Amino acid sequence: MKPTMRQRLIIKKPKLDANGNVMRDRYSKPITTEQEFKCHTRVHGEESKTLDLRIENARDEIDVMPNVPVDEGLEVEYTTISGHLKKGVIKAITETPNLTGSKIYFRTLIIDG
């Protein structure tokens, strides 16, 4: 079953020159193009406590359609279910196929948030 896609995802991809190198501006930052897609977001947070240390581990999961061009390491902006705008980097990508494995229903992006 495909999740409802009611949020927005903006993927920032770096531009490449004719040799395949990343194009940079005069401040050595990569020149990027933005693409907008529909998505479904889930916010996930964990908290670990020890006597000396408190660690908060937050990661968000974004479901996108299989035709969305995503790669690990790309910067993204997305809206959560509550409407907040968040930014992050894609850390991992998982795919959800049908039972026979012949078709991918959607991809889940793990975002370091």
Phi and psi in radians as a Rosetta constraint file:
Dihedral C 1 N 2 CA 2 C 2 CIRCULARHARMONIC -1.464 0.35
Dihedral N 2 CA 2 C 2 N 3 CIRCULARHARMONIC 2.420 0.35
Dihedral C 2 N 3 CA 3 C 3 CIRCULARHARMONIC -1.292 0.35
Dihedral N 3 CA 3 C 3 N 4 CIRCULARHARMONIC 2.735 0.35
Dihedral C 3 N 4 CA 4 C 4 CIRCULARHARMONIC -1.252 0.35
Dihedral N 4 CA 4 C 4 N 5 CIRCULARHARMONIC 2.396 0.35
Dihedral C 4 N 5 CA 5 C 5 CIRCULARHARMONIC -1.867 0.35
Dihedral N 5 CA 5 C 5 N 6 CIRCULARHARMONIC 1.620 0.35
Dihedral C 5 N 6 CA 6 C 6 CIRCULARHARMONIC -2.046 0.35
Dihedral N 6 CA 6 C 6 N 7 CIRCULARHARMONIC -0.092 0.35
Dihedral C 6 N 7 CA 7 C 7 CIRCULARHARMONIC -1.804 0.35
Dihedral N 7 CA 7 C 7 N 8 CIRCULARHARMONIC 3.036 0.35
Dihedral C 7 N 8 CA 8 C 8 CIRCULARHARMONIC -2.039 0.35
Dihedral N 8 CA 8 C 8 N 9 CIRCULARHARMONIC 2.505 0.35
Dihedral C 8 N 9 CA 9 C 9 CIRCULARHARMONIC -2.221 0.35
Dihedral N 9 CA 9 C 9 N 10 CIRCULARHARMONIC 2.265 0.35
Dihedral C 9 N 10 CA 10 C 10 CIRCULARHARMONIC -2.005 0.35
Dihedral N 10 CA 10 C 10 N 11 CIRCULARHARMONIC 2.071 0.35
Dihedral C 10 N 11 CA 11 C 11 CIRCULARHARMONIC -1.758 0.35
Dihedral N 11 CA 11 C 11 N 12 CIRCULARHARMONIC 2.288 0.35
Dihedral C 11 N 12 CA 12 C 12 CIRCULARHARMONIC -1.847 0.35
Dihedral N 12 CA 12 C 12 N 13 CIRCULARHARMONIC 1.866 0.35
Dihedral C 12 N 13 CA 13 C 13 CIRCULARHARMONIC -1.812 0.35
Dihedral N 13 CA 13 C 13 N 14 CIRCULARHARMONIC 2.364 0.35
Dihedral C 13 N 14 CA 14 C 14 CIRCULARHARMONIC -1.265 0.35
Dihedral N 14 CA 14 C 14 N 15 CIRCULARHARMONIC 2.508 0.35
Dihedral C 14 N 15 CA 15 C 15 CIRCULARHARMONIC -1.366 0.35
Dihedral N 15 CA 15 C 15 N 16 CIRCULARHARMONIC 2.535 0.35
Dihedral C 15 N 16 CA 16 C 16 CIRCULARHARMONIC -2.004 0.35
Dihedral N 16 CA 16 C 16 N 17 CIRCULARHARMONIC 2.541 0.35
Dihedral C 16 N 17 CA 17 C 17 CIRCULARHARMONIC -1.514 0.35
Dihedral N 17 CA 17 C 17 N 18 CIRCULARHARMONIC -2.982 0.35
Dihedral C 17 N 18 CA 18 C 18 CIRCULARHARMONIC -1.139 0.35
Dihedral N 18 CA 18 C 18 N 19 CIRCULARHARMONIC -0.448 0.35
Dihedral C 18 N 19 CA 19 C 19 CIRCULARHARMONIC -1.562 0.35
Dihedral N 19 CA 19 C 19 N 20 CIRCULARHARMONIC -0.056 0.35
Dihedral C 19 N 20 CA 20 C 20 CIRCULARHARMONIC 1.569 0.35
Dihedral N 20 CA 20 C 20 N 21 CIRCULARHARMONIC 0.150 0.35
Dihedral C 20 N 21 CA 21 C 21 CIRCULARHARMONIC -1.555 0.35
Dihedral N 21 CA 21 C 21 N 22 CIRCULARHARMONIC 2.667 0.35
Dihedral C 21 N 22 CA 22 C 22 CIRCULARHARMONIC -1.264 0.35
Dihedral N 22 CA 22 C 22 N 23 CIRCULARHARMONIC 2.269 0.35
Dihedral C 22 N 23 CA 23 C 23 CIRCULARHARMONIC -1.368 0.35
Dihedral N 23 CA 23 C 23 N 24 CIRCULARHARMONIC 2.412 0.35
Dihedral C 23 N 24 CA 24 C 24 CIRCULARHARMONIC -2.197 0.35
Dihedral N 24 CA 24 C 24 N 25 CIRCULARHARMONIC 2.664 0.35
Dihedral C 24 N 25 CA 25 C 25 CIRCULARHARMONIC -1.475 0.35
Dihedral N 25 CA 25 C 25 N 26 CIRCULARHARMONIC -3.002 0.35
Dihedral C 25 N 26 CA 26 C 26 CIRCULARHARMONIC -1.253 0.35
Dihedral N 26 CA 26 C 26 N 27 CIRCULARHARMONIC -0.202 0.35
Dihedral C 26 N 27 CA 27 C 27 CIRCULARHARMONIC -1.760 0.35
Dihedral N 27 CA 27 C 27 N 28 CIRCULARHARMONIC 0.228 0.35
Dihedral C 27 N 28 CA 28 C 28 CIRCULARHARMONIC 1.151 0.35
Dihedral N 28 CA 28 C 28 N 29 CIRCULARHARMONIC 0.380 0.35
Dihedral C 28 N 29 CA 29 C 29 CIRCULARHARMONIC -1.620 0.35
Dihedral N 29 CA 29 C 29 N 30 CIRCULARHARMONIC 2.477 0.35
Dihedral C 29 N 30 CA 30 C 30 CIRCULARHARMONIC -1.153 0.35
Dihedral N 30 CA 30 C 30 N 31 CIRCULARHARMONIC 2.447 0.35
Dihedral C 30 N 31 CA 31 C 31 CIRCULARHARMONIC -1.437 0.35
Dihedral N 31 CA 31 C 31 N 32 CIRCULARHARMONIC 2.194 0.35
Dihedral C 31 N 32 CA 32 C 32 CIRCULARHARMONIC -2.076 0.35
Dihedral N 32 CA 32 C 32 N 33 CIRCULARHARMONIC 2.724 0.35
Dihedral C 32 N 33 CA 33 C 33 CIRCULARHARMONIC -1.969 0.35
Dihedral N 33 CA 33 C 33 N 34 CIRCULARHARMONIC 2.538 0.35
Dihedral C 33 N 34 CA 34 C 34 CIRCULARHARMONIC -1.904 0.35
Dihedral N 34 CA 34 C 34 N 35 CIRCULARHARMONIC 2.386 0.35
Dihedral C 34 N 35 CA 35 C 35 CIRCULARHARMONIC -2.224 0.35
Dihedral N 35 CA 35 C 35 N 36 CIRCULARHARMONIC 2.408 0.35
Dihedral C 35 N 36 CA 36 C 36 CIRCULARHARMONIC -1.921 0.35
Dihedral N 36 CA 36 C 36 N 37 CIRCULARHARMONIC 2.391 0.35
Dihedral C 36 N 37 CA 37 C 37 CIRCULARHARMONIC -2.414 0.35
Dihedral N 37 CA 37 C 37 N 38 CIRCULARHARMONIC 2.847 0.35
Dihedral C 37 N 38 CA 38 C 38 CIRCULARHARMONIC -1.440 0.35
Dihedral N 38 CA 38 C 38 N 39 CIRCULARHARMONIC 2.601 0.35
Dihedral C 38 N 39 CA 39 C 39 CIRCULARHARMONIC -2.700 0.35
Dihedral N 39 CA 39 C 39 N 40 CIRCULARHARMONIC 3.069 0.35
Dihedral C 39 N 40 CA 40 C 40 CIRCULARHARMONIC -2.281 0.35
Dihedral N 40 CA 40 C 40 N 41 CIRCULARHARMONIC 2.175 0.35
Dihedral C 40 N 41 CA 41 C 41 CIRCULARHARMONIC -1.938 0.35
Dihedral N 41 CA 41 C 41 N 42 CIRCULARHARMONIC 2.611 0.35
Dihedral C 41 N 42 CA 42 C 42 CIRCULARHARMONIC -2.348 0.35
Dihedral N 42 CA 42 C 42 N 43 CIRCULARHARMONIC 2.208 0.35
Dihedral C 42 N 43 CA 43 C 43 CIRCULARHARMONIC -1.627 0.35
Dihedral N 43 CA 43 C 43 N 44 CIRCULARHARMONIC 2.295 0.35
Dihedral C 43 N 44 CA 44 C 44 CIRCULARHARMONIC -2.304 0.35
Dihedral N 44 CA 44 C 44 N 45 CIRCULARHARMONIC 2.217 0.35
Dihedral C 44 N 45 CA 45 C 45 CIRCULARHARMONIC -2.381 0.35
Dihedral N 45 CA 45 C 45 N 46 CIRCULARHARMONIC 2.505 0.35
Dihedral C 45 N 46 CA 46 C 46 CIRCULARHARMONIC -2.256 0.35
Dihedral N 46 CA 46 C 46 N 47 CIRCULARHARMONIC 2.668 0.35
Dihedral C 46 N 47 CA 47 C 47 CIRCULARHARMONIC -2.358 0.35
Dihedral N 47 CA 47 C 47 N 48 CIRCULARHARMONIC 2.232 0.35
Dihedral C 47 N 48 CA 48 C 48 CIRCULARHARMONIC -2.032 0.35
Dihedral N 48 CA 48 C 48 N 49 CIRCULARHARMONIC 2.325 0.35
Dihedral C 48 N 49 CA 49 C 49 CIRCULARHARMONIC -2.149 0.35
Dihedral N 49 CA 49 C 49 N 50 CIRCULARHARMONIC 2.373 0.35
Dihedral C 49 N 50 CA 50 C 50 CIRCULARHARMONIC -2.150 0.35
Dihedral N 50 CA 50 C 50 N 51 CIRCULARHARMONIC -3.099 0.35
Dihedral C 50 N 51 CA 51 C 51 CIRCULARHARMONIC -1.157 0.35
Dihedral N 51 CA 51 C 51 N 52 CIRCULARHARMONIC -0.587 0.35
Dihedral C 51 N 52 CA 52 C 52 CIRCULARHARMONIC -1.822 0.35
Dihedral N 52 CA 52 C 52 N 53 CIRCULARHARMONIC -0.303 0.35
Dihedral C 52 N 53 CA 53 C 53 CIRCULARHARMONIC -2.435 0.35
Dihedral N 53 CA 53 C 53 N 54 CIRCULARHARMONIC 2.512 0.35
Dihedral C 53 N 54 CA 54 C 54 CIRCULARHARMONIC -2.167 0.35
Dihedral N 54 CA 54 C 54 N 55 CIRCULARHARMONIC 2.134 0.35
Dihedral C 54 N 55 CA 55 C 55 CIRCULARHARMONIC -2.056 0.35
Dihedral N 55 CA 55 C 55 N 56 CIRCULARHARMONIC 2.250 0.35
Dihedral C 55 N 56 CA 56 C 56 CIRCULARHARMONIC -1.902 0.35
Dihedral N 56 CA 56 C 56 N 57 CIRCULARHARMONIC 2.149 0.35
Dihedral C 56 N 57 CA 57 C 57 CIRCULARHARMONIC -2.002 0.35
Dihedral N 57 CA 57 C 57 N 58 CIRCULARHARMONIC 1.902 0.35
Dihedral C 57 N 58 CA 58 C 58 CIRCULARHARMONIC -1.986 0.35
Dihedral N 58 CA 58 C 58 N 59 CIRCULARHARMONIC 2.325 0.35
Dihedral C 58 N 59 CA 59 C 59 CIRCULARHARMONIC -2.564 0.35
Dihedral N 59 CA 59 C 59 N 60 CIRCULARHARMONIC 2.559 0.35
Dihedral C 59 N 60 CA 60 C 60 CIRCULARHARMONIC -2.006 0.35
Dihedral N 60 CA 60 C 60 N 61 CIRCULARHARMONIC 2.647 0.35
Dihedral C 60 N 61 CA 61 C 61 CIRCULARHARMONIC -2.049 0.35
Dihedral N 61 CA 61 C 61 N 62 CIRCULARHARMONIC 2.300 0.35
Dihedral C 61 N 62 CA 62 C 62 CIRCULARHARMONIC -2.158 0.35
Dihedral N 62 CA 62 C 62 N 63 CIRCULARHARMONIC 2.188 0.35
Dihedral C 62 N 63 CA 63 C 63 CIRCULARHARMONIC -1.664 0.35
Dihedral N 63 CA 63 C 63 N 64 CIRCULARHARMONIC 2.248 0.35
Dihedral C 63 N 64 CA 64 C 64 CIRCULARHARMONIC -2.261 0.35
Dihedral N 64 CA 64 C 64 N 65 CIRCULARHARMONIC 2.835 0.35
Dihedral C 64 N 65 CA 65 C 65 CIRCULARHARMONIC -1.254 0.35
Dihedral N 65 CA 65 C 65 N 66 CIRCULARHARMONIC 2.745 0.35
Dihedral C 65 N 66 CA 66 C 66 CIRCULARHARMONIC -1.192 0.35
Dihedral N 66 CA 66 C 66 N 67 CIRCULARHARMONIC -0.260 0.35
Dihedral C 66 N 67 CA 67 C 67 CIRCULARHARMONIC -1.519 0.35
Dihedral N 67 CA 67 C 67 N 68 CIRCULARHARMONIC -0.015 0.35
Dihedral C 67 N 68 CA 68 C 68 CIRCULARHARMONIC -1.359 0.35
Dihedral N 68 CA 68 C 68 N 69 CIRCULARHARMONIC 2.190 0.35
Dihedral C 68 N 69 CA 69 C 69 CIRCULARHARMONIC -1.381 0.35
Dihedral N 69 CA 69 C 69 N 70 CIRCULARHARMONIC 1.782 0.35
Dihedral C 69 N 70 CA 70 C 70 CIRCULARHARMONIC -2.158 0.35
Dihedral N 70 CA 70 C 70 N 71 CIRCULARHARMONIC 2.617 0.35
Dihedral C 70 N 71 CA 71 C 71 CIRCULARHARMONIC -2.455 0.35
Dihedral N 71 CA 71 C 71 N 72 CIRCULARHARMONIC 2.726 0.35
Dihedral C 71 N 72 CA 72 C 72 CIRCULARHARMONIC -1.201 0.35
Dihedral N 72 CA 72 C 72 N 73 CIRCULARHARMONIC 2.470 0.35
Dihedral C 72 N 73 CA 73 C 73 CIRCULARHARMONIC 1.651 0.35
Dihedral N 73 CA 73 C 73 N 74 CIRCULARHARMONIC -0.087 0.35
Dihedral C 73 N 74 CA 74 C 74 CIRCULARHARMONIC -1.386 0.35
Dihedral N 74 CA 74 C 74 N 75 CIRCULARHARMONIC 2.540 0.35
Dihedral C 74 N 75 CA 75 C 75 CIRCULARHARMONIC -1.452 0.35
Dihedral N 75 CA 75 C 75 N 76 CIRCULARHARMONIC 2.442 0.35
Dihedral C 75 N 76 CA 76 C 76 CIRCULARHARMONIC -2.359 0.35
Dihedral N 76 CA 76 C 76 N 77 CIRCULARHARMONIC 2.671 0.35
Dihedral C 76 N 77 CA 77 C 77 CIRCULARHARMONIC -2.122 0.35
Dihedral N 77 CA 77 C 77 N 78 CIRCULARHARMONIC 2.443 0.35
Dihedral C 77 N 78 CA 78 C 78 CIRCULARHARMONIC -2.656 0.35
Dihedral N 78 CA 78 C 78 N 79 CIRCULARHARMONIC 2.744 0.35
Dihedral C 78 N 79 CA 79 C 79 CIRCULARHARMONIC -1.773 0.35
Dihedral N 79 CA 79 C 79 N 80 CIRCULARHARMONIC 2.464 0.35
Dihedral C 79 N 80 CA 80 C 80 CIRCULARHARMONIC -1.492 0.35
Dihedral N 80 CA 80 C 80 N 81 CIRCULARHARMONIC 3.097 0.35
Dihedral C 80 N 81 CA 81 C 81 CIRCULARHARMONIC -1.095 0.35
Dihedral N 81 CA 81 C 81 N 82 CIRCULARHARMONIC -0.588 0.35
Dihedral C 81 N 82 CA 82 C 82 CIRCULARHARMONIC -1.409 0.35
Dihedral N 82 CA 82 C 82 N 83 CIRCULARHARMONIC -0.068 0.35
Dihedral C 82 N 83 CA 83 C 83 CIRCULARHARMONIC 1.707 0.35
Dihedral N 83 CA 83 C 83 N 84 CIRCULARHARMONIC 0.075 0.35
Dihedral C 83 N 84 CA 84 C 84 CIRCULARHARMONIC -1.384 0.35
Dihedral N 84 CA 84 C 84 N 85 CIRCULARHARMONIC 2.482 0.35
Dihedral C 84 N 85 CA 85 C 85 CIRCULARHARMONIC -1.583 0.35
Dihedral N 85 CA 85 C 85 N 86 CIRCULARHARMONIC 2.202 0.35
Dihedral C 85 N 86 CA 86 C 86 CIRCULARHARMONIC -2.231 0.35
Dihedral N 86 CA 86 C 86 N 87 CIRCULARHARMONIC 2.736 0.35
Dihedral C 86 N 87 CA 87 C 87 CIRCULARHARMONIC -2.168 0.35
Dihedral N 87 CA 87 C 87 N 88 CIRCULARHARMONIC 2.683 0.35
Dihedral C 87 N 88 CA 88 C 88 CIRCULARHARMONIC -3.038 0.35
Dihedral N 88 CA 88 C 88 N 89 CIRCULARHARMONIC -3.055 0.35
Dihedral C 88 N 89 CA 89 C 89 CIRCULARHARMONIC -2.164 0.35
Dihedral N 89 CA 89 C 89 N 90 CIRCULARHARMONIC 2.405 0.35
Dihedral C 89 N 90 CA 90 C 90 CIRCULARHARMONIC -1.248 0.35
Dihedral N 90 CA 90 C 90 N 91 CIRCULARHARMONIC 2.102 0.35
Dihedral C 90 N 91 CA 91 C 91 CIRCULARHARMONIC -1.712 0.35
Dihedral N 91 CA 91 C 91 N 92 CIRCULARHARMONIC -0.610 0.35
Dihedral C 91 N 92 CA 92 C 92 CIRCULARHARMONIC -2.679 0.35
Dihedral N 92 CA 92 C 92 N 93 CIRCULARHARMONIC 2.728 0.35
Dihedral C 92 N 93 CA 93 C 93 CIRCULARHARMONIC -2.282 0.35
Dihedral N 93 CA 93 C 93 N 94 CIRCULARHARMONIC 2.245 0.35
Dihedral C 93 N 94 CA 94 C 94 CIRCULARHARMONIC -2.129 0.35
Dihedral N 94 CA 94 C 94 N 95 CIRCULARHARMONIC 2.636 0.35
Dihedral C 94 N 95 CA 95 C 95 CIRCULARHARMONIC -2.021 0.35
Dihedral N 95 CA 95 C 95 N 96 CIRCULARHARMONIC 2.521 0.35
Dihedral C 95 N 96 CA 96 C 96 CIRCULARHARMONIC -1.989 0.35
Dihedral N 96 CA 96 C 96 N 97 CIRCULARHARMONIC 1.813 0.35
Dihedral C 96 N 97 CA 97 C 97 CIRCULARHARMONIC -1.617 0.35
Dihedral N 97 CA 97 C 97 N 98 CIRCULARHARMONIC 3.059 0.35
Dihedral C 97 N 98 CA 98 C 98 CIRCULARHARMONIC -1.356 0.35
Dihedral N 98 CA 98 C 98 N 99 CIRCULARHARMONIC -3.119 0.35
Dihedral C 98 N 99 CA 99 C 99 CIRCULARHARMONIC -1.102 0.35
Dihedral N 99 CA 99 C 99 N 100 CIRCULARHARMONIC -0.585 0.35
Dihedral C 99 N 100 CA 100 C 100 CIRCULARHARMONIC -1.520 0.35
Dihedral N 100 CA 100 C 100 N 101 CIRCULARHARMONIC -0.187 0.35
Dihedral C 100 N 101 CA 101 C 101 CIRCULARHARMONIC 1.382 0.35
Dihedral N 101 CA 101 C 101 N 102 CIRCULARHARMONIC 0.249 0.35
Dihedral C 101 N 102 CA 102 C 102 CIRCULARHARMONIC -1.591 0.35
Dihedral N 102 CA 102 C 102 N 103 CIRCULARHARMONIC -0.241 0.35
Dihedral C 102 N 103 CA 103 C 103 CIRCULARHARMONIC -2.479 0.35
Dihedral N 103 CA 103 C 103 N 104 CIRCULARHARMONIC 2.425 0.35
Dihedral C 103 N 104 CA 104 C 104 CIRCULARHARMONIC -1.676 0.35
Dihedral N 104 CA 104 C 104 N 105 CIRCULARHARMONIC 2.167 0.35
Dihedral C 104 N 105 CA 105 C 105 CIRCULARHARMONIC -1.364 0.35
Dihedral N 105 CA 105 C 105 N 106 CIRCULARHARMONIC -0.860 0.35
Dihedral C 105 N 106 CA 106 C 106 CIRCULARHARMONIC -2.782 0.35
Dihedral N 106 CA 106 C 106 N 107 CIRCULARHARMONIC 2.898 0.35
Dihedral C 106 N 107 CA 107 C 107 CIRCULARHARMONIC -1.993 0.35
Dihedral N 107 CA 107 C 107 N 108 CIRCULARHARMONIC 2.516 0.35
Dihedral C 107 N 108 CA 108 C 108 CIRCULARHARMONIC -1.939 0.35
Dihedral N 108 CA 108 C 108 N 109 CIRCULARHARMONIC 2.171 0.35
Dihedral C 108 N 109 CA 109 C 109 CIRCULARHARMONIC -1.745 0.35
Dihedral N 109 CA 109 C 109 N 110 CIRCULARHARMONIC 2.275 0.35
Dihedral C 109 N 110 CA 110 C 110 CIRCULARHARMONIC -1.674 0.35
Dihedral N 110 CA 110 C 110 N 111 CIRCULARHARMONIC 2.089 0.35
Dihedral C 110 N 111 CA 111 C 111 CIRCULARHARMONIC -1.916 0.35
Dihedral N 111 CA 111 C 111 N 112 CIRCULARHARMONIC 2.325 0.35
Dihedral C 111 N 112 CA 112 C 112 CIRCULARHARMONIC -1.445 0.35
Dihedral N 112 CA 112 C 112 N 113 CIRCULARHARMONIC 1.850 0.35
